[in-house]
Amino acid sequence: CLIYAAILTKLISLQIIKHADYYERANSNSTRQITEQAPRGKIYDSTGAVLADSKQSYAIEYMETTESKKLIFKTLKEVFRLLDELGEVQTDEFKLKIDDQNNFYMDYSTSNPDSIRVLDLRIKKDRNLDYYLMKEIDYFKGRQQDSLSEEDAERLDNAILEVTPQEMFYRLVKQYQIYKLLDPTEEELKLYEAMSGEEITKILQESYSLQEIRSYMVVLDAMKMQSYTSYNPTTIASNISNESAFVFMQK
């Protein structure tokens, strides 16, 4: 009887005596105040011409943590869905492109053969292609890259340059484990790990287009390229509208 009396007394206090107070608190908790910085203002020169202006903008950024890494594909799937719905564009600095006819190509924004060679080698080596080729090509198996002669280093570079954009795409599909988009079981994971990148891509294409697969690759590649500075977030979209930003904040 004492316990029930205590409970009843507490209920009366919550529901009747302090009803107005808790009601006000509940309404306050459902509202979030968003502070916006005032614009910096324009800077003019002596003739009145604008030298610098200011514009408010929002960006969608991904910060990798142990927990977020487990949900990366589920998170990106929702982010891409919202970007499409809101008419926003994904940030894309990835040089490996796919045209409207699903042809693969590298966009180096230069026609100089020497510059293209340097860029092609740099981009492919940054993604560990030299490491994988040394394990695949019989001539290099069992050898260390830093012990290669100048002639052998040139030979390896030529092998790297022979890798086509399409083959590079297939390799990255496997390297970045994009098959996890399909939410595979442990047994299926083992099967995918034994497949080639091309085989995995064909399975992915049953549910996703090449452009959609590439969208995930763009983010995963950007994360890899700044893996040594993991404290920096990866930008998924920039200069999105206020309305779009608020939708993402709600999510």
Disulfide bonds with the S-S distance in Angstrom:
none
